Amino acid sequence: MSASDTTSSTPVPGTATITRSFIWLGAIATGTIVTNLFAPQILVGEMGPALHMSATQAGLISTLTLLGYALGLFLLVPLADRLENKRLILTTLCGTVAAALCTALAPTPGLLLLAVFVLGGSCAAIQMLVPLIAAMAPPADRGRVIGEVMSGLMVGILLSRPLASFVADLWDWRGYYVLSATAVAVLAVALGVRLPTLRPLAHVSYPRLLGSFWTLLREEPVLRVRSWTAALVMAAFSAFWAAVALRLTTAPFHLDARGIAVFALVGAAGATAAPIAGRIGDGGHVRVLLIASHLMIVLSSLAAAYAATLTDPAWSLGLLAAAAVLLDIGITSDQTLGRRAVNLLRPEARGRLNGLFVGLFFIGGAIGSAAVAFAWPLGGWTAVCAVTALFGLLALITDLATRTGTA
């Protein structure tokens, strides 16, 4: 089966008149939903003891959340190429609300693990929403629109851990999930009012829809290259942010949980680069920005390593924070340009293309986290920075070796 000509979509009303308020509604929605994926990394310290979970069971909380999300990307997101998009998104968001409430009310370890798994899967609504909003924008403005939505997503990723810590301090871990369910419910109502109807005219069964993943990956070099660099920069992101908290608790910083949360807030400033990157992409300067963004990752990694050698805590912390912002600018720029390139490919396969793109860079993030588990015991912070720089360097080499996906 060819991946092309299997589906077609009815036109989206108001494509040329997409409003800024709707774009920012999408940005807020994606940023809010994504916090559920990373909050367990902070909340697990309270969730495990509260339900008398073993260390192994507690460790599964975050793992199952992310595993559920991964399965949602490959099993639920492709349905956007087959089912009416508005109803699909709202139904999935209802699942997010229900799963978050079930997590908050879970009385036993088994039910909690099941609830967070379903919650992770339903968070795949993010990857249905982003391409739908992108499809509503004229091609000449698509990079800007994707960038603005991506800024909300990246802020949500960066703030998920400090937000979870803050809510848990004020209330408890169950309170966080109640708050999340409430926020997603409110956003689902707002999206229900604003989302257009997009009804794909599918001519392929669901199993064959899933089977076309490999065909799309084989036939679309832009998808392969941009997914590859996205996976590399996500690996760099995961490596840095997975280890920086360990570094900040040691000399000369000795930061507590609140101090680390403030540091993460500073790092979130890098997400503001997403709309700028989108505009630059629309202006035809994708290749230059990709090279610059990957150079930023390499240079920020070197700066972060150098910061640890400074004896003055203020200068050291300031340089480390600047490196974090520069790193996030580079990563956000690559992600925005990658999404722009992928969303300009086949409209009839938008859901599958987006699911593949996100799923592949999600694998990169997992590799980055795993790399830290080896690098930190071997060489501490310096080794982590070296690994982060290596991921950026590989992405840079890809830029220099190919022009695929740089239009």
N, C-alpha and C positions, 0 to 999 in steps of 0.2 A: 504494500500500500504506500502510495506517495503521501507525504505529509501535507502537501499542498492540495488545494481544491477539495478539502474534506468538509470544510465548514464555511459559512459566510455569515456576516452580521448585518442586521438592520442598522441604518444610520442612527447615530446618537443625536437627539434633538439638541440644538444649541451648541454644536461643536465649536463654532467660531466665536461664541460669546460666553465661554466659560468664565465665571466670575472669580475674583481674588478671594472673596469670602468662602466660596465653595472649596477652592484649593486649600485654604488654611483649615477648613473643617476636616478635609482629608488628612492634612498634616497632623492635626491634633489627634484625630482618630487613630492613625497608624502609630503615633508616638505613645499614646495611652495603652493601646493593645499590646505593644511589644514589651512593655515593662513586665508583663506576666512571665516572659521567657527567662529573664535574668534575675528577677527579684528572689527566687528560691535560693540563689547562691549566697544571699545575705540572710534570708529568713530561716534557713535550714538549722541554724544553731538554736533556734527557739522551737521549731516545728518538731524536731526529733525528740527532745526531752519531754515536750508536752504530751506526746502520744506514746512515750516509753519505747521509742524505736531503737533498734540496734544501730550500730555505726553503719553497717551495710545497708540497712533499710533507709536510713537518713540520706546516705549518699545517692540513693536512687531517685530522690525527689527531683533534683535538678536534671539528672540524666533522663528520666522519663518525660519531663516537661519538654526538653529539647528533642528527644526522640519522637514524641508525639507531633511536634512541629515539623520535623523532617518528613514524617509520613504524610502529614497534611499537605505539604508542598507537592508531593508526588501523586497523592490520591485524591485530594479535594480541589486543589487549584486548577487542574485540567478541566474540571467540570464547567469552568467559565467559558470553555469553547463549545459546550453542549447545552447548558441550561441558561435560562434568563438570568442575567448577572445581578440585577438588583435584588431579586428574591433570594438568590443563592447567597449573596453577601449578608443580607439581613438574617437569613436562617442560620448561617454560620455564626454570626454575632450573638444570636440568641443562645447558641450552644456555648459561646464564650461566657456569657453571663451565668448560665446554669452551672457550668463547670467551676467557675470561680466561687459561686455560692456553695456548691458541694464541697469544694476544698476548704472553705471557711468553716463548714459545719461537720467535716469528716470526724467520726468518733473513733475510728480505728486506723492503724497503719495501712492495711490493705485498701480500704476505701479512699484514703488520702492519696495513695499512689495511683489508683485508678482515676481519681478526679484530676490530678495534675497532668496525667497523660492525655486525657480528653481535652483539658484546657490548652495544652500545647498544640494539639491538633487543630483546635478551633481557631487559634491565633493565626492560622494560615489565611484567614480573611484579609489580613494585611496585603497579601500578595494577589488577592483578587481585586482589592480596592485601588492599589497603585496603578496597575495598567489600565483600569477602566477610566480613571481620571486622566491618565496620559492620552488615551484614545479620544477623549473629548476635546483635546487641544489641537489646534492646527499644527501640522508637522513643523512649521517654522518656529513655533513657540514651545514645542514639546520638551526640549531640554530644560527650559526655564521652569515649566510646570512640574516636571519630574523632580527638578532640584528643590523646589519649594516644598513638595511633599516629602522628599527625602530628608530635608532639614528637620522636619518633625520626627521622622523615624529615627534619625541618628541621635537627636536630643533624647528621645525616649530610651534608646539603648544606653546612652551614657548616664542618664539620670536614674535609671531603674534601680540600681543598687543603693545610692544615697537616699532615694525616695523611700524605698522599702525599709531602710534603716530608720529613717525619720518617723515613718508611720508606726513602725514597731515600737519605737521609744515612747510615742504618745499613747499608743493603744496596745496592740499585740499583733502577732502574725495573722490571726484570724481577721482582725480589723483591716489589715491591708487588703485581703481578698474581698471583704465586703465592700470596701471603698472602690476597688477595681471593678467589681460587678456593677456597682451603681454608676460609675463613670462610663463604662461601656454601654450600659443600658440607655443612658441619656444620649450618648453619641449615636447609638443605633436609631433612636427616634429622629434625631436631627438628620441623619443620613437617609432615613426613610422618606423624609420630606424632600430632600435635595437631589438624591440620586436619580439619574434618568433610567429609562427602560432600555436594556440592550439584550436583544433576543437572538443568539446565534442560531443559524439554521443548520443544525448538525445532520450529517448524512453518514455517520459512523457510530458504531457501538462503543460503549465505554471501554471494554477490554481493548479494542483496536485503537481507541484514543490514547490509552496508556502505552500501547505498543509502538505508537508513532514517535515516542521520545527519542529512540535511537536514530530513527530516520531524520528527525529534525537536527540532531546533533551532528550527524554525518553530512547533511546537506547544507548546513549554515556555518561557514567558517567564522563569521562575525560572532556568532553565539559561542563557538569554541574558544576563540581568542579572548573575548571580553570576559567570559566565565573564568578562564584561566587566570587572568590578571586580578579579577575580583577575588578569586579564592586566595591568591597570594597576599593581597593587601588585607583581606580579612584575617588571614593567619598572623600577619604582623600586628593587627589590631588586638587580636585575642592574646597573643604572646605578651604584648606590652601591658595591657590592662589586667591580665591575670596575675602578673608578677609585681606591678608597681605598688600594690598595697603591701606586699611583703617588704619591699624596699623602704617604704615610708614609715614602717614601724620600727626600723633600726636606726642606728646613729648615722648622721647627726640629726635626723628629723624627730624620731620618737613620737610620731603622730598617733592619736587615738582614732577611734572610729569616726568621730565627728570631723576631725581634721582631714581624714582621708576622703570623707564625703564632700568637703569643701574643695579639695583638690580635684575631684571628679567634676564638680560644677564648673571649675575653671576650664578643664579639658573639653567640656561640652561646647565651648565657644567655637571650636573647630567645625561644628555642624553648620555654622552660618555660611560656610563656603559653598554649600550645595546649590543654592539659587544662582550664585555667581558662576559656578562651573557649568550649570545648565545654559546660562546665557552665552557663555564663551563657546560652548558646543554648538548652539544654534547659529553662532556667528562664523562657524567654519574653522575654528582653531582647535579642534579636538586633539590632534597629534601633539601639538606643542604643550597643551595642558596635561595630557597623559604623561609625557616625559617629565614635566615639571612636578607633577603630583608624586611620581615614583621617586624622583630625586629628593623630594621633601621627606619621604619616609626614610630613605637612607640617611640623610643629613640629620633628621630629628633623632634617629637611633644613636648616631655618633654623639650628638649633643647630650642625650640622656645619659650615655655612658660617661662622658666627661664630667657631667654635673655631679656624679657620685664621687669624683676625686677632689672636689673643692672642699676646703676646710671650713669656710664660712657657711653656716646653715642657711642663712637668708639668701645668699647668692646661689647656693646649690639648689635650694627648693625653687627659686625663681626660674633658674635655667631649666630645671626638670619640668616645671609647669609650661614654660614656653615650648619645650620639645614636645610635650603632650598635645598642645594646641596645633603645632605644625604637623605632627603625625596625623592628627584627626582631619586636618584640612586636606592632606594628601589622600587619605583613605576615602573621605567623603567625595572628593573630586572624581576619583576613579569609579566609585560606586555609581555616582550620578551619570557620568558619561557612559558607563557600561549599560545601565538601564535604558538610557536614551537610545543607544545603538540597537539594543535588542527590541525595544518597542517600535522601532522603525522598520522592522522586518515584516513578518507575515501577520496581518490583522486577524486572519482566520484561525491562527494558532497562538493568539496572544497569551492565553492562560498557560498552555504547555511551555511556551518559550520562557515565560516569567518563572514558572515553577522550576524549570531546569536551571535557569540562571541563578536563582536564589539557592536552590538545593546544592549546586556545585560550590558556590562560595561559602555556603554553610559548612560543607565538608572542610574547606580551607580553614575556617575558624576552629573546627575541632582539631585539626592538625596543629594549629598554632598553640592551642591550649596544651596538647600532648607534648609539644616541643619544650614548653616551659618545665614540664615535669622532669625532663631530662637535663635541661640547661641549668636550671637553678641549683640543683645539688652539685653539679660539676663545676660551675664557675660563677654562681651567684648572678648579681645584676649585670655584670659585664657580659657574661655569656648570653643572657636574655637579650640584651641590646644587640649583640652580634647576630643572633638568630633573627631578630626583627629586621635588622639591616639586610640580611641575606634575602629575606622574602621580598623586600623592596627592590633589591638589586636584580633579582630574577624577573620581576615585573618590568623593570627598566630595560633589561636585555630584550624582553619580548617586544617592547616599543621600538627598539632600534632594529630588530630583525624583521618586523612585519608592519605593514600599513593597514592591516585588516581591522575594520571597525573604527577607523579614525576619520570618517567623513562626517 
